[in-house]
């Protein structure tokens, strides 16, 4: 966590699901958390949801983060699912 309202990191995917399957799981998580997918491609998924868009569901796990991106990249240590989540809610 580089800043109180910003969370970044990655998890290893080697030996795990294909890129398509991994991003499919991310999209299911976002749907369950009522975070709309606003952009996606072969190796990434992004969401953006202002706090006021769905206030009745503020109990969700990802409610604190209103903006984020998940992507898969091949690096020197193998395939990884990266995430970059942020929130502007703390400034309201």
C-alpha positions as CSV (number, residue, x, y, z in Angstrom):
1,X,0.0,0.0,0.0
2,X,1.8,3.1,-1.2
3,X,-0.8,5.5,0.1
4,X,-3.8,5.1,2.5
5,X,-6.2,5.3,-0.4
6,X,-4.2,3.3,-2.9
7,X,-3.4,-0.5,-3.0
8,X,-1.1,-2.1,-5.5
9,X,0.4,-5.5,-5.8
10,X,0.5,-8.8,-7.8
11,X,0.0,-12.5,-7.4
12,X,1.7,-15.3,-9.2
13,X,-0.3,-17.1,-11.9
14,X,2.2,-19.7,-13.1
15,X,0.7,-23.1,-13.1
16,X,-2.7,-21.5,-12.5
17,X,-5.6,-20.6,-14.7
18,X,-5.2,-19.2,-18.2
19,X,-5.2,-15.4,-18.7
20,X,-8.8,-15.6,-19.9
21,X,-9.9,-17.7,-16.9
22,X,-8.1,-15.5,-14.4
23,X,-9.7,-12.3,-15.8
24,X,-13.0,-14.1,-15.9
25,X,-12.7,-14.7,-12.1
26,X,-11.8,-11.1,-11.6
27,X,-14.9,-10.0,-13.6
28,X,-17.1,-12.3,-11.5
29,X,-15.6,-10.8,-8.3
30,X,-16.3,-7.3,-9.6
31,X,-19.9,-8.3,-10.5
32,X,-20.5,-9.8,-7.1
33,X,-19.1,-6.6,-5.5
34,X,-21.3,-4.5,-7.8
35,X,-18.3,-2.8,-9.5
36,X,-19.0,-2.2,-13.2
37,X,-16.4,-3.2,-15.7
38,X,-15.6,0.0,-17.6
39,X,-12.8,-1.3,-19.9
40,X,-11.4,-4.6,-20.7
41,X,-9.0,-6.3,-23.1
42,X,-7.2,-9.6,-23.7
43,X,-5.0,-9.0,-20.7
44,X,-6.8,-6.5,-18.4
45,X,-10.0,-5.5,-16.7
46,X,-10.8,-2.1,-15.2
47,X,-13.7,-0.7,-13.1
48,X,-14.8,2.8,-12.0
49,X,-17.7,3.4,-9.7
50,X,-18.2,6.7,-7.8
51,X,-19.3,6.3,-4.1
52,X,-22.7,7.8,-4.8
53,X,-23.6,5.5,-7.8
54,X,-24.8,2.6,-5.6
55,X,-24.9,3.7,-2.0
56,X,-27.3,0.9,-0.9
57,X,-24.5,-1.7,-1.4
58,X,-21.7,-0.1,0.6
59,X,-21.2,-3.4,2.5
60,X,-19.3,-5.0,-0.3
61,X,-15.6,-6.0,0.2
62,X,-14.3,-3.6,-2.5
63,X,-16.6,-0.7,-1.6
64,X,-13.7,1.3,-0.3
65,X,-12.0,1.2,-3.7
66,X,-14.0,3.0,-6.4
67,X,-11.5,2.7,-9.2
68,X,-9.1,0.0,-10.3
69,X,-7.4,-2.1,-12.9
70,X,-6.3,-5.7,-12.9
71,X,-3.9,-6.9,-15.6
72,X,-1.7,-9.9,-16.4
73,X,1.9,-9.6,-17.4
74,X,4.7,-12.0,-18.2
75,X,7.9,-11.0,-16.3
76,X,11.2,-12.5,-15.4
77,X,9.6,-14.4,-12.5
78,X,6.7,-15.7,-14.6
79,X,3.1,-14.7,-15.2
80,X,1.5,-12.4,-12.6
81,X,-1.9,-10.8,-12.0
82,X,-1.3,-7.2,-11.1
83,X,-3.8,-4.9,-9.4
84,X,-3.9,-1.2,-8.8
85,X,-6.9,0.0,-6.7
86,X,-7.6,3.5,-5.5
87,X,-10.3,5.4,-3.7
88,X,-11.3,9.0,-3.7
89,X,-13.9,8.3,-1.0
90,X,-11.5,9.3,1.8
91,X,-11.5,12.8,0.4
92,X,-15.2,13.3,0.6
